[in-house]
């Protein structure tokens, strides 16, 4: 590891600098997550899946957790608790996961061969290049350009 990729903490531990400002996930104890009735959480889970995945709302870069909560006739804290407990992630990670799944297919699909990475990122719902690259790297472990290049070389 290069010197500039190491960070020192106050305790003297050496931490590795992650690309795209990615950080380790902190698990917080939020008591309200356990207060949701299982039946209601299951119903909200199904409705979230319907709206985010089947209606493909994840492709809308302006569709927020607040919009989803309004559509589900609940509040954002309740929505957040359900997403955390049922999906094991927050709202942003959830929508980004589906966006990345779409991007993975589009990057190697011949129908989108003339599209550059930025165009594909916009098509799957990312508002900017940086958030796309960061989410892609976090989920896949490599950049979109490297992924595309590697997949296309393997298919020859």
Beta strands, then each sheet from edge to edge (+ up, - down):
strand 1: 6-8
strand 2: 14-16
sheet 1: 1+ 2-
end
